[in-house]
Amino acid sequence: MISPVLGFILRRLAALVVTLFVSSVLLYGVLYLSPGDPAALIAGGHNPSQSTLAAIRAEYHLSDPFWSRYWRWLSGLLQWKLGRSIGFDDQVSHLISSRATNTLFLVGYATVLILPIGIAAGTLSALRGRVLGNIVTTVTSLLMAVPTFVAAIVLIWVFATKLTWFPIFGSGSGFLDRVRHLTLPAVALACSYVAYLSRVTRSAVSAELRSEHVDTARSRGIPMRLVVRRHVLRNAAAPVLTVSGLTVAGLVAGTVVAEQAFGVSGIGSLLVLAAQKQDFVVVQDISLLMVSAFVVVNTIVDLLNVGLDPRLARTGR
């Protein structure tokens, strides 16, 4: 007999595999279903000769059946053999790995800003009364309404052009220089996510404060700080953790705008350059990596939620 928790883990892992499989088929199928010669599409913006097209067909096995080509591409991905980019004249694996550090650093930096600020603002606004709640609501409404590229323009104008506190362009080298270069991109990337997380946290904490078990604990004379720590924050952790996971997963895709606005040499900016060059191989590989990161992070969050509250395994949420 399989326990509910183990059954939940197996279902989530099975859903992860199915989602990744369907995503990879769809992404690869776009090339297969695209009109025209697939070899010319892979060649991108170039004007290839017949010998070049023949070489591309041979390298990518374009004369093989769809599933044979798909499996060759997928097995190459699993072995980190992503093929060669004609547009960048380099191996795709080298293009991605050489920029992955900047993107991971930017995502980590934005996460460090989002989680403590968003959770603290939401919790305090729920606990400290109407005045602070109204202030947080106004600020978060403003932040949620500002797109990342608008926030990037304002930050560049104020902190890079007027105050000259931070550089406008580049990724930096070394830890401290990289922190200095990526501060403005991380802030621009974090603004809307901080607002969203604080809203969800405030709603979850407020709901717990109105619950019957909190009223019962307070009527027994338990100090409010203990009620908040033992009952309110613990029970509100599940939705906050879920949204935090979705936030981190969304940051991977959000780096496209931030990296492009600040000239950061990361995977997001590589995706934009590859799309401009019509380098379909690079776009295809990066898209699947981003989808995989999003799905894997969501699965990890679901498993952490069950770890915090095993009752969720029975409800399947």
Secondary structure by P-SEA (a helix, b strand, c coil): cccaaaaaaaaaaaaaaaaaaaaaaaaaaaaaaccccaaaaaaccccccaaaaaaaaaaacccccaaaaaaaaaaaaaaccccccccccccaaaaaaaaaaaaaaaaaaaaaacaaaaaaaaaaaaccccaaaaaaaaaaaaaaaccaaaaaaaaaacccccccccccccccccaaaaaaaaaaaaaaaaaaaaaaaaaaaaaaaaaaaacaaaaaaaaacccaaaaaaccccccaaaaaaaaaaaaaaaaaaaaaaaaaaaccccaaaaaaaaaaacaaaaaaaaaaaaaaaaaaaaaaaaaaaaaaccccccccc
